[in-house]
């Protein structure tokens, strides 16, 4: 009885390691494939332009505050 339990635990351990190894191997292959695809796309010039940097709004911009207030009031009145 004890030998059967130990044998089953051994088999389950091997199965767990095999499963985790398979997932790890797949993830490594996927990362390498994505890297190659990215380099290919950038090399062929298909990557598109750089997105412009967005400048954060000033903390006390009265026009922005007025626009947000008007939008909130419009939303509340339409409900």
N, CA, C and O atoms as a MOPAC input file, in Angstrom:
PM7 MOZYME 1SCF
protein

 N      0.83000 1    -1.19400 1     0.00000 1
 C      0.00000 1     0.00000 1     0.00000 1
 C      0.87600 1     1.25800 1     0.00000 1
 O      0.63400 1     2.16400 1    -0.79900 1
 N      1.86200 1     1.33600 1     0.85500 1
 C      2.72900 1     2.51000 1     0.93800 1
 C      3.55600 1     2.66100 1    -0.33200 1
 O      3.80500 1     3.77900 1    -0.78100 1
 N      3.98600 1     1.53100 1    -0.91700 1
 C      4.76700 1     1.58200 1    -2.15100 1
 C      3.93400 1     2.13900 1    -3.29800 1
 O      4.45400 1     2.85700 1    -4.15200 1
 N      2.64800 1     1.81200 1    -3.32300 1
 C      1.77700 1     2.32700 1    -4.37500 1
 C      1.61400 1     3.83800 1    -4.25700 1
 O      1.63500 1     4.55600 1    -5.25700 1
 N      1.45000 1     4.31100 1    -3.02600 1
 C      1.27900 1     5.75500 1    -2.80500 1
 C      2.55300 1     6.49400 1    -3.20400 1
 O      2.48600 1     7.53600 1    -3.85600 1
 N      3.70900 1     5.96400 1    -2.81700 1
 C      4.97000 1     6.60600 1    -3.18900 1
 C      5.18000 1     6.58700 1    -4.69800 1
 O      5.68600 1     7.55100 1    -5.27300 1
 N      4.79000 1     5.49400 1    -5.33400 1
 C      4.90700 1     5.40100 1    -6.78500 1
 C      4.00200 1     6.43300 1    -7.46300 1
 O      4.40800 1     7.07800 1    -8.43000 1
 N      2.78300 1     6.58500 1    -6.95600 1
 C      1.84800 1     7.56200 1    -7.50900 1
 C      2.34600 1     8.98600 1    -7.28000 1
 O      2.20500 1     9.83600 1    -8.15900 1
 N      2.93000 1     9.25900 1    -6.10600 1
 C      3.47500 1    10.58600 1    -5.84300 1
 C      4.64400 1    10.87800 1    -6.78200 1
 O      4.78800 1    11.99700 1    -7.27400 1
 N      5.46800 1     9.87900 1    -7.02500 1
 C      6.58000 1    10.05100 1    -7.95600 1
 C      6.09900 1    10.35300 1    -9.35900 1
 O      6.63400 1    11.23500 1   -10.03000 1
 N      5.09000 1     9.62400 1    -9.80300 1
 C      4.53300 1     9.85400 1   -11.13900 1
 C      3.90000 1    11.24000 1   -11.24100 1
 O      4.04500 1    11.92300 1   -12.25500 1
 N      3.19800 1    11.65000 1   -10.18700 1
 C      2.57200 1    12.97800 1   -10.22600 1
 C      3.62800 1    14.07700 1   -10.21400 1
 O      3.43800 1    15.11300 1   -10.85100 1
 N      4.72800 1    13.87600 1    -9.50900 1
 C      5.81200 1    14.85900 1    -9.52000 1
 C      6.44200 1    14.98700 1   -10.89200 1
 O      6.71700 1    16.09000 1   -11.36300 1
 N      6.67300 1    13.83000 1   -11.53900 1
 C      7.23300 1    13.84900 1   -12.89200 1
 C      6.27300 1    14.54400 1   -13.84400 1
 O      6.69800 1    15.33700 1   -14.68500 1
 N      4.99800 1    14.25700 1   -13.72200 1
 C      3.99900 1    14.87700 1   -14.58600 1
 C      3.94400 1    16.39200 1   -14.36500 1
 O      3.81900 1    17.15000 1   -15.32700 1
 N      4.03500 1    16.83400 1   -13.11500 1
 C      4.01200 1    18.26800 1   -12.81600 1
 C      5.23400 1    18.96500 1   -13.41500 1
 O      5.10800 1    20.02400 1   -14.02900 1
 N      6.40900 1    18.37500 1   -13.23600 1
 C      7.62800 1    18.97300 1   -13.79100 1
 C      7.57000 1    18.99300 1   -15.31500 1
 O      7.97200 1    19.97800 1   -15.93400 1
 N      7.08200 1    17.92900 1   -15.91900 1
 C      6.95500 1    17.87300 1   -17.36800 1
 C      5.98900 1    18.94500 1   -17.87200 1
 O      6.26200 1    19.61400 1   -18.86800 1
 N      4.87000 1    19.10200 1   -17.18600 1
 C      3.89200 1    20.12200 1   -17.58500 1
 C      4.45200 1    21.52500 1   -17.45700 1
 O      4.28100 1    22.34200 1   -18.36200 1
 N      5.11900 1    21.82100 1   -16.34600 1
 C      5.69900 1    23.15200 1   -16.16300 1
 C      6.81000 1    23.39900 1   -17.17200 1
 O      6.96100 1    24.51600 1   -17.66700 1
 N      7.58700 1    22.37000 1   -17.48200 1
 C      8.63900 1    22.51100 1   -18.48500 1
 C      8.07200 1    22.79900 1   -19.85900 1
 O      8.62600 1    23.60100 1   -20.61100 1
 N      6.96700 1    22.14600 1   -20.18800 1
 C      6.31400 1    22.38100 1   -21.47800 1
 C      5.82100 1    23.82200 1   -21.57800 1
 O      6.02900 1    24.48000 1   -22.59700 1
 N      5.17400 1    24.30900 1   -20.53500 1
 C      4.67200 1    25.69500 1   -20.53100 1
 C      5.83800 1    26.67200 1   -20.61500 1
 O      5.77500 1    27.64000 1   -21.37300 1
 N      6.89200 1    26.43700 1   -19.85500 1
 C      8.05600 1    27.31100 1   -19.86900 1
 C      8.68700 1    27.33400 1   -21.25800 1
 O      9.04400 1    28.39900 1   -21.76000 1
 N      8.82300 1    26.17700 1   -21.87400 1
 C      9.38600 1    26.10700 1   -23.22200 1
 C      8.53300 1    26.86200 1   -24.22300 1
 O      9.05900 1    27.58200 1   -25.07200 1
 N      7.21600 1    26.70300 1   -24.12900 1
 C      6.31900 1    27.42300 1   -25.03000 1
 C      6.45800 1    28.92700 1   -24.84500 1
 O      6.49000 1    29.66700 1   -25.82900 1
 N      6.54200 1    29.39300 1   -23.59800 1
 C      6.68000 1    30.82500 1   -23.34400 1
 C      7.99500 1    31.36600 1   -23.91500 1
 O      8.02100 1    32.46100 1   -24.47600 1
 N      9.08000 1    30.60400 1   -23.77700 1
 C     10.35700 1    31.03100 1   -24.33600 1
 C     10.25900 1    31.14600 1   -25.85800 1
 O     10.72800 1    32.12500 1   -26.43900 1
 N      9.64800 1    30.14400 1   -26.50300 1
 C      9.48000 1    30.17900 1   -27.96100 1
 C      8.61500 1    31.37100 1   -28.36600 1
 O      8.90500 1    32.03200 1   -29.36300 1
 N      7.56900 1    31.64800 1   -27.61400 1
 C      6.68200 1    32.75700 1   -27.93100 1
 C      7.40900 1    34.09700 1   -27.80100 1
 O      7.23800 1    34.97400 1   -28.64900 1
 N      8.21300 1    34.26600 1   -26.75700 1
 C      8.95300 1    35.51500 1   -26.57000 1
 C      9.94800 1    35.71900 1   -27.70800 1
 O     10.06400 1    36.82200 1   -28.24200 1
 N     10.66400 1    34.66200 1   -28.08000 1
 C     11.62200 1    34.76200 1   -29.17900 1
 C     10.90600 1    35.09600 1   -30.48800 1
 O     11.39700 1    35.91200 1   -31.26800 1
 N      9.75900 1    34.47900 1   -30.73300 1
 C      8.99600 1    34.75400 1   -31.96000 1
 C      8.53100 1    36.20600 1   -32.01200 1
 O      8.59200 1    36.84000 1   -33.06500 1
 N      8.07000 1    36.72800 1   -30.89000 1
 C      7.60500 1    38.12000 1   -30.84300 1
 C      8.76900 1    39.07300 1   -31.07600 1
 O      8.62700 1    40.06700 1   -31.78800 1
 N      9.91500 1    38.77600 1   -30.48200 1
 C     11.09600 1    39.61500 1   -30.69900 1
 C     11.50000 1    39.61800 1   -32.17300 1
 O     11.79200 1    40.67700 1   -32.73000 1
 N     11.51900 1    38.46000 1   -32.80200 1
 C     11.88300 1    38.37500 1   -34.21400 1
 C     10.87300 1    39.12500 1   -35.07700 1
 O     11.25600 1    39.85100 1   -35.99400 1
 N      9.59100 1    38.95400 1   -34.78700 1
 C      8.55800 1    39.65500 1   -35.54700 1
 C      8.69700 1    41.16700 1   -35.38500 1
 O      8.55600 1    41.90600 1   -36.35900 1
 N      8.97100 1    41.63100 1   -34.17500 1
 C      9.14400 1    43.06200 1   -33.94100 1
 C     10.32600 1    43.62200 1   -34.69800 1
 O     10.23100 1    44.69400 1   -35.29600 1
 N     11.45400 1    42.90100 1   -34.68100 1
 C     12.63400 1    43.36000 1   -35.42100 1
 C     12.37400 1    43.36200 1   -36.91800 1
 O     12.83100 1    44.26000 1   -37.62500 1
 N     11.64400 1    42.36600 1   -37.41100 1
 C     11.31100 1    42.30300 1   -38.83500 1
 C     10.41800 1    43.46800 1   -39.23200 1
 O     10.64600 1    44.10300 1   -40.26100 1
 N      9.41500 1    43.75100 1   -38.43300 1
 C      8.47900 1    44.83600 1   -38.74100 1
 C      9.20200 1    46.18000 1   -38.71800 1
 O      8.99900 1    47.01500 1   -39.59900 1
 N     10.04900 1    46.38500 1   -37.70200 1
 C     10.80500 1    47.63800 1   -37.65100 1
 C     11.79300 1    47.72400 1   -38.81600 1
 O     11.99100 1    48.80100 1   -39.38000 1
 N     12.41300 1    46.60000 1   -39.18000 1
 C     13.37200 1    46.58700 1   -40.27700 1
 C     12.73900 1    46.88900 1   -41.61700 1
 O     13.36400 1    47.53200 1   -42.46100 1
 N     11.52200 1    46.44400 1   -41.83100 1
 C     10.82500 1    46.69400 1   -43.08500 1
 C     10.14700 1    48.06400 1   -43.11800 1
 O      9.64300 1    48.48700 1   -44.15800 1
 N     10.13600 1    48.74400 1   -41.99200 1
 C      9.53400 1    50.07900 1   -41.94100 1
 C      8.03600 1    50.06400 1   -41.78900 1
 O      7.37600 1    51.05900 1   -42.08900 1
 N      7.48700 1    48.97300 1   -41.33400 1
 C      6.03800 1    48.86900 1   -41.15200 1
 C      5.58000 1    49.32300 1   -39.77700 1
 O      4.39000 1    49.23900 1   -39.47100 1
 N      6.47700 1    49.79300 1   -38.95800 1
 C      6.15100 1    50.09600 1   -37.56400 1
 C      5.32900 1    51.36800 1   -37.41700 1
 O      4.73600 1    51.58800 1   -36.36100 1
 N      5.27700 1    52.19800 1   -38.42500 1
 C      4.53100 1    53.44200 1   -38.32000 1
 C      5.37100 1    54.49800 1   -37.62100 1
 O      6.49500 1    54.23900 1   -37.19100 1
 N      4.81400 1    55.67100 1   -37.52000 1
 C      5.54800 1    56.77600 1   -36.90400 1
 C      5.50100 1    56.71200 1   -35.39200 1
 O      4.70400 1    55.99000 1   -34.79300 1
 N      6.36900 1    57.48000 1   -34.81100 1
 C      6.37300 1    57.58700 1   -33.35900 1
 C      5.16200 1    58.40400 1   -32.91700 1
 O      4.78700 1    59.37200 1   -33.57900 1
 N      4.56900 1    58.02700 1   -31.83100 1
 C      3.44900 1    58.79600 1   -31.30600 1
 C      3.99900 1    60.03000 1   -30.60700 1
 O      4.98600 1    59.94000 1   -29.87800 1
 N      3.38000 1    61.16600 1   -30.81700 1
 C      3.89100 1    62.38400 1   -30.18300 1
 C      3.69500 1    62.32400 1   -28.67200 1
 O      2.72300 1    61.75900 1   -28.17100 1
 N      4.63400 1    62.91600 1   -27.97600 1
 C      4.53300 1    62.94100 1   -26.52200 1
 C      3.40500 1    63.87800 1   -26.11700 1
 O      3.26500 1    64.97100 1   -26.66700 1
 N      2.61700 1    63.45000 1   -25.17000 1
 C      1.49600 1    64.25300 1   -24.69100 1
 C      1.97600 1    65.08800 1   -23.52500 1
 O      2.52900 1    64.57100 1   -22.55500 1
 N      1.75700 1    66.38000 1   -23.63400 1
 C      2.16900 1    67.28400 1   -22.57300 1
 C      1.08100 1    67.31400 1   -21.50700 1
 O     -0.08400 1    67.54000 1   -21.83500 1
 N      1.42600 1    67.09300 1   -20.24500 1
 C      0.40000 1    67.13300 1   -19.20600 1
 C     -0.17300 1    68.53900 1   -19.05900 1
 O      0.52400 1    69.53500 1   -19.25200 1
 N     -1.43200 1    68.59300 1   -18.72100 1
 C     -2.09200 1    69.88500 1   -18.55100 1
 C     -1.57200 1    70.58300 1   -17.30100 1
 O     -1.13000 1    69.94300 1   -16.34600 1
 N     -1.63700 1    71.88700 1   -17.33200 1
 C     -1.21800 1    72.65800 1   -16.15900 1
 C     -2.17800 1    72.37600 1   -15.00500 1
 O     -3.34800 1    72.06000 1   -15.22200 1
 N     -1.68100 1    72.49100 1   -13.80400 1
 C     -2.50300 1    72.14800 1   -12.64500 1
 C     -3.68700 1    73.08900 1   -12.47200 1
 O     -4.77000 1    72.64500 1   -12.09000 1
 N     -3.50500 1    74.37800 1   -12.74400 1
 C     -4.57600 1    75.34400 1   -12.53200 1
 C     -4.94600 1    76.02800 1   -13.84100 1
 O     -4.93300 1    77.25600 1   -13.92400 1
 N     -5.27400 1    75.25000 1   -14.85700 1
 C     -5.65700 1    75.79200 1   -16.15400 1
 C     -7.14600 1    76.13100 1   -16.11000 1
 O     -7.98000 1    75.22700 1   -16.06600 1
 N     -7.49000 1    77.41900 1   -16.12000 1
 C     -8.91000 1    77.79800 1   -15.98900 1
 C     -9.76700 1    77.32500 1   -17.16400 1
 O    -10.93600 1    76.99400 1   -16.96800 1
 N     -9.21400 1    77.28600 1   -18.38000 1
 C     -9.99600 1    76.83000 1   -19.53000 1
 C    -10.31700 1    75.33800 1   -19.40600 1
 O    -11.42500 1    74.90600 1   -19.72400 1
 N     -9.34900 1    74.56400 1   -18.94600 1
 C     -9.57200 1    73.13000 1   -18.76200 1
 C    -10.59200 1    72.89400 1   -17.65900 1
 O    -11.47300 1    72.04500 1   -17.79800 1
 N    -10.47800 1    73.63400 1   -16.57200 1
 C    -11.43400 1    73.49300 1   -15.47400 1
 C    -12.84800 1    73.83700 1   -15.94200 1
 O    -13.80600 1    73.15100 1   -15.58600 1
 N    -12.97700 1    74.90000 1   -16.73900 1
 C    -14.29500 1    75.29100 1   -17.25600 1
 C    -14.85300 1    74.23400 1   -18.19300 1
 O    -16.04600 1    73.93800 1   -18.14700 1
 N    -14.01100 1    73.66200 1   -19.04200 1
 C    -14.47000 1    72.63400 1   -19.97900 1
 C    -14.92400 1    71.38500 1   -19.24600 1
 O    -15.94600 1    70.79400 1   -19.59500 1
 N    -14.17300 1    70.98200 1   -18.23600 1
 C    -14.55800 1    69.79400 1   -17.45500 1
 C    -15.84100 1    70.04600 1   -16.69400 1
 O    -16.71500 1    69.18000 1   -16.64300 1
 N    -15.96900 1    71.23500 1   -16.09400 1
 C    -17.19100 1    71.57200 1   -15.35400 1
 C    -18.40600 1    71.58200 1   -16.26900 1
 O    -19.47200 1    71.09000 1   -15.89700 1
 N    -18.24900 1    72.14100 1   -17.46400 1
 C    -19.36600 1    72.17900 1   -18.41100 1
 C    -19.75400 1    70.76800 1   -18.84100 1
 O    -20.93900 1    70.46200 1   -18.97200 1
 N    -18.76400 1    69.91100 1   -19.06100 1
 C    -19.05700 1    68.53600 1   -19.46800 1
 C    -19.76600 1    67.76700 1   -18.35900 1
 O    -20.69600 1    67.00700 1   -18.63000 1
 N    -19.33900 1    67.95500 1   -17.12300 1
 C    -19.97900 1    67.27400 1   -15.98900 1
 C    -21.39900 1    67.77400 1   -15.81400 1
 O    -22.31100 1    66.98000 1   -15.58500 1
 N    -21.60000 1    69.09200 1   -15.92100 1
 C    -22.95200 1    69.64100 1   -15.77600 1
 C    -23.87100 1    69.15400 1   -16.89400 1
 O    -25.03900 1    68.85800 1   -16.64500 1
 N    -23.35900 1    69.06900 1   -18.11600 1
 C    -24.15500 1    68.56600 1   -19.23500 1
 C    -24.54200 1    67.11500 1   -19.01300 1
 O    -25.67800 1    66.71800 1   -19.27400 1
 N    -23.58700 1    66.32400 1   -18.52800 1
 C    -23.85600 1    64.90800 1   -18.26300 1
 C    -24.91200 1    64.76500 1   -17.16600 1
 O    -25.83600 1    63.96200 1   -17.29800 1
 N    -24.78500 1    65.52500 1   -16.10400 1
 C    -25.74900 1    65.42700 1   -15.00300 1
 C    -27.13700 1    65.88400 1   -15.40400 1
 O    -28.13500 1    65.32400 1   -14.95000 1
 N    -27.20600 1    66.90000 1   -16.25100 1
 C    -28.54000 1    67.39600 1   -16.65500 1
 C    -29.21900 1    66.45500 1   -17.65100 1
 O    -30.44600 1    66.45100 1   -17.75900 1
 N    -28.43400 1    65.65900 1   -18.37900 1
 C    -29.03500 1    64.75100 1   -19.34900 1
 C    -29.53500 1    63.46100 1   -18.71800 1
 O    -30.21900 1    62.68600 1   -19.38600 1
 N    -29.22700 1    63.21200 1   -17.48600 1
 C    -29.66100 1    61.98200 1   -16.81800 1
 C    -30.99900 1    62.13100 1   -16.26300 1
 O    -31.52700 1    61.19400 1   -15.66500 1

